[in-house]
Structure formats: C-alpha cells, structure tokens
Amino acid sequence: MIVVAPLALQRLLPAAAACAELRGAGQQLPVHPEEAPFVAGAIPARRREFAAARGCARRALAELGIEPVAILPGDRREPCWPPGVVGSLTHCTGYCAAAVAGEDEIAALGIDAEINEVLPEGVHDSVATSNERDLLRTLAQRDPTVCWDRVLFSAKESVYKAWYPMARRWLGFLDVALHIDPAAGTFTARIVLDQTRGNRKISRLAGRWAADDGLIRTAAWLHR
C-alpha cells in the first residue's frame, strides 16, 4: 500500500512539500501507458521500481491538488514534473518514495534512500573529500550503528537531484562539500562549482537525514 506523508520521510522535508512511500518488494503497481515505452525492454525488477516510484509521485501530487499525470524521464533520466512543480524520486531494496512541492515556495527538492550498510570497497574515496573522511571517522566513533559513509553518499545524491534541474549540468560527488550534524539530523551542502540559474548563484542547499528501519533517508532543498 502507498503511504502518504509518512513520518520517516515527511519529517525530513520542508513544510511545503508532500510525499508518499511504498514499502515491500512484493507489491506491484501498473505502469502508466505513457511511461511504458521507457521501460519496455527493462528487466521485471526495473519495471517494478519505475512504476512504484511514479505511483508514489502521483499520490504525492494529489496532495497538492494535481490530477494524475505521466512522469516521463528526461535526458538524464530525471523525472519531468508538471508545470509549477519540483520533486524527486528514490528507490532501494524494498522501498521507494516521492516528494513534491510547488515551485512558488521551493525552488529545488531532492530525496534519496539507501540501505544502512557501508559503501562497497573502493567507492569511499570517490565520494568523500579529505575533510569529509576526517568527519566520517569522528562520526563513526560517536555512533557506529550508523553507516556514515552511506549518509554522506545519500545526502550528495539528494543534493544532485535537487541541483540538476536548476543548473542542467553534471555535478560530481567531489563537487559538493558536505557537513553533517549528527545531533540535529541535518546537513549543509556547498556547491564548489560556479554554476548559475539566470543571475542566481546556486551555492548552498539545506538538508536533513535520518537512519531508521534499516534505511538511510536524506532530503535536500532550496527555498524560493
């Protein structure tokens, strides 16, 4: 069953955002007819993830008063939202979610979910700067139950999902300088590239994170 505005995700989002999530790998939602060509040749697991995330998106959009629409993928597979809406999708094993907001209040929004486990060998150094690696070691000593490298990875994924629709440029993991506050459950992201949308420099995004139910969830946004 799709759950609307679950506490686990909603508490990470700004007040203007709506969200929905779907738990469990056994549930299967139909693929929207307009979206079907984009996963026609995909393996069944990919089709299920695609349909489930977009089912969540339509349920979240309904919270904004928007009728069901197709959510087609863009050039970099980013979801293309209805006019006046910003949003993000995420999925991992047994879980998917969507978050949306009106762009009159939120300029950019990104979410991500990951299993709370350490990153695969060799990924760590490609994701974290030297300062961030020092921070991760300190955080691991404070609370070893949280896979902090995965929090960092997820937060940067959320930042990219929020940043790309505005900048329309690739953003690497090392192009984001992240600081995690373990007590507040927040993070701040500084974009080290000089990118603009119009005359506005996109340099910092706010974010929140949580580790529960075996998952890492993160959200990043930029207020209008």
C-alpha positions as CSV (number, residue, x, y, z in Angstrom):
1,M,0.0,0.0,0.0
2,I,1.2,3.5,-0.8
3,V,1.5,5.5,2.4
4,V,1.1,9.3,2.2
5,A,3.3,11.7,4.2
6,P,4.9,9.0,6.4
7,L,6.7,10.4,9.5
8,A,10.0,8.8,8.4
9,L,10.2,10.9,5.2
10,Q,7.9,13.8,5.9
11,R,9.9,15.0,8.9
12,L,12.9,15.4,6.6
13,L,11.1,17.7,4.2
14,P,10.2,21.4,4.3
15,A,6.6,22.1,5.4
16,A,5.5,23.0,1.8
17,A,6.4,19.5,0.5
18,A,4.2,16.5,0.1
19,C,5.4,12.9,0.0
20,A,4.4,9.3,-0.4
21,E,6.2,6.0,0.1
22,L,5.8,2.3,-0.8
23,R,7.3,-0.4,1.3
24,G,7.8,-4.1,0.5
25,A,9.1,-5.8,-2.6
26,G,6.0,-7.9,-3.2
27,Q,3.7,-5.1,-4.3
28,Q,3.5,-4.2,-8.0
29,L,1.8,-1.2,-9.5
30,P,0.8,-0.9,-13.1
31,V,3.0,1.1,-15.5
32,H,1.3,4.3,-16.8
33,P,0.6,3.8,-20.6
34,E,2.6,7.0,-21.5
35,E,5.5,5.8,-19.4
36,A,5.5,2.2,-20.6
37,P,7.8,2.8,-23.7
38,F,10.6,3.9,-21.4
39,V,10.8,0.5,-19.6
40,A,9.5,-1.7,-22.4
41,G,12.8,-3.6,-22.6
42,A,13.7,-3.4,-18.9
43,I,14.0,-6.4,-16.6
44,P,11.0,-7.0,-14.3
45,A,12.7,-5.6,-11.2
46,R,13.4,-2.3,-13.0
47,R,9.8,-2.1,-14.3
48,R,8.5,-2.6,-10.8
49,E,10.8,0.1,-9.4
50,F,9.9,2.5,-12.2
51,A,6.1,2.0,-11.7
52,A,6.2,2.1,-7.9
53,A,8.2,5.3,-7.7
54,R,5.9,7.0,-10.2
55,G,2.8,5.7,-8.4
56,C,4.2,7.4,-5.3
57,A,4.7,10.5,-7.3
58,R,1.1,10.7,-8.4
59,R,-0.1,10.1,-4.9
60,A,2.1,12.9,-3.6
61,L,1.0,15.2,-6.4
62,A,-2.6,14.5,-5.4
63,E,-1.8,16.1,-2.0
64,L,-1.0,19.3,-4.0
65,G,-4.3,19.0,-5.8
66,I,-2.8,17.9,-9.1
67,E,-4.6,15.2,-11.2
68,P,-2.7,12.0,-12.2
69,V,-0.2,12.6,-15.0
70,A,2.6,10.7,-16.6
71,I,6.0,11.4,-15.1
72,L,8.3,10.9,-18.1
73,P,12.1,10.7,-17.7
74,G,14.3,13.5,-19.1
75,D,17.7,13.5,-20.8
76,R,19.5,12.2,-17.7
77,R,16.6,10.0,-16.5
78,E,15.4,12.8,-14.2
79,P,11.6,12.9,-13.7
80,C,9.9,15.6,-15.6
81,W,7.2,17.2,-13.4
82,P,4.1,19.1,-14.3
83,P,4.5,22.9,-14.7
84,G,4.9,24.6,-11.4
85,V,6.1,21.6,-9.5
86,V,9.5,20.4,-8.3
87,G,10.1,17.0,-6.9
88,S,12.3,13.9,-6.6
89,L,12.0,10.1,-6.7
90,T,14.0,7.4,-4.9
91,H,14.1,3.6,-4.5
92,C,16.2,1.0,-2.9
93,T,15.6,-2.7,-1.9
94,G,12.0,-2.9,-0.6
95,Y,11.4,0.8,-0.5
96,C,10.5,3.7,-2.8
97,A,9.3,7.2,-2.3
98,A,8.4,10.5,-4.0
99,A,8.4,14.1,-2.7
100,V,7.0,17.1,-4.5
101,A,6.4,20.8,-3.8
102,G,5.1,23.9,-5.6
103,E,8.0,25.8,-7.1
104,D,6.5,29.1,-5.8
105,E,7.7,28.1,-2.4
106,I,10.5,25.5,-3.0
107,A,13.0,26.2,-5.9
108,A,14.6,22.7,-5.8
109,L,14.0,19.4,-4.0
110,G,15.9,16.1,-3.9
111,I,15.4,12.9,-1.8
112,D,17.3,9.7,-1.6
113,A,17.1,6.4,0.3
114,E,19.8,3.8,0.9
115,I,20.2,0.6,2.9
116,N,22.1,1.4,6.1
117,E,25.3,-0.5,5.2
118,V,28.8,0.5,4.4
119,L,29.7,1.6,0.9
120,P,31.3,-1.0,-1.4
121,E,35.1,-1.2,-1.3
122,G,36.7,1.5,-3.5
123,V,33.7,3.8,-3.5
124,H,34.5,5.7,-0.4
125,D,37.4,7.8,-1.7
126,S,35.5,8.7,-4.9
127,V,32.6,10.1,-2.8
128,A,34.3,11.9,0.1
129,T,36.8,14.7,0.3
130,S,39.7,14.5,2.7
131,N,37.9,16.8,5.2
132,E,34.8,14.6,4.9
133,R,36.8,11.5,5.5
134,D,38.0,13.0,8.8
135,L,34.4,13.9,9.7
136,L,33.2,10.3,8.9
137,R,35.9,8.8,11.2
138,T,34.8,11.1,14.0
139,L,31.1,10.3,13.5
140,A,31.8,6.6,13.4
141,Q,33.5,6.8,16.8
142,R,30.5,8.6,18.2
143,D,27.8,6.2,16.8
144,P,29.0,3.0,15.0
145,T,25.4,1.9,14.4
146,V,25.0,4.4,11.5
147,C,27.0,3.9,8.3
148,W,28.1,7.4,8.0
149,D,29.7,7.0,4.6
150,R,26.3,5.9,3.3
151,V,24.7,9.0,4.9
152,L,27.3,11.1,3.0
153,F,26.6,9.3,-0.2
154,S,22.9,9.6,0.1
155,A,23.0,13.3,1.0
156,K,25.1,14.0,-2.0
157,E,22.6,12.1,-4.2
158,S,19.8,14.2,-2.8
159,V,21.8,17.4,-3.5
160,Y,22.4,16.3,-7.1
161,K,18.7,15.5,-7.6
162,A,17.8,19.0,-6.4
163,W,20.6,20.8,-8.2
164,Y,20.5,19.3,-11.7
165,P,17.0,20.5,-12.8
166,M,18.1,24.1,-12.0
167,A,21.7,24.0,-13.3
168,R,21.3,21.4,-16.1
169,R,24.9,20.4,-15.6
170,W,26.6,17.3,-14.2
171,L,27.7,17.5,-10.6
172,G,30.2,15.1,-9.2
173,F,30.4,13.8,-5.7
174,L,33.6,15.8,-5.0
175,D,31.9,19.0,-6.3
176,V,29.9,19.0,-3.1
177,A,31.3,19.9,0.2
178,L,29.1,18.4,2.9
179,H,28.9,18.9,6.6
180,I,26.7,16.5,8.7
181,D,25.3,17.5,12.1
182,P,24.6,14.2,13.9
183,A,22.7,15.7,16.8
184,A,20.3,17.8,14.7
185,G,19.9,15.3,11.9
186,T,20.7,18.0,9.4
187,F,23.4,18.6,6.8
188,T,24.6,21.6,4.7
189,A,25.9,21.3,1.2
190,R,28.2,23.8,-0.5
191,I,28.5,23.5,-4.3
192,V,32.1,24.2,-5.2
193,L,31.3,24.7,-8.9
194,D,30.4,28.2,-10.0
195,Q,27.0,27.4,-11.5
196,T,24.1,29.8,-12.0
197,R,20.4,29.8,-13.0
198,G,19.8,33.1,-14.5
199,N,21.6,35.6,-12.3
200,R,21.2,33.5,-9.1
201,K,24.2,31.6,-7.9
202,I,23.3,28.1,-6.6
203,S,25.9,27.7,-3.9
204,R,24.3,26.1,-0.8
205,L,21.5,23.7,-0.1
206,A,20.0,22.7,3.3
207,G,19.2,19.1,4.1
208,R,18.0,16.6,6.7
209,W,18.9,13.0,7.2
210,A,17.6,10.0,9.3
211,A,18.7,6.4,10.0
212,D,15.9,4.1,11.0
213,D,14.1,0.9,9.9
214,G,17.4,-0.2,8.3
215,L,17.4,2.7,5.9
216,I,19.2,6.0,5.4
217,R,16.9,8.7,4.1
218,T,18.0,12.2,3.1
219,A,16.4,15.3,1.6
220,A,17.9,18.5,0.3
221,W,16.2,21.6,-0.9
222,L,16.5,25.3,-1.8
223,H,13.8,27.7,-0.7
224,R,12.4,30.1,-3.3
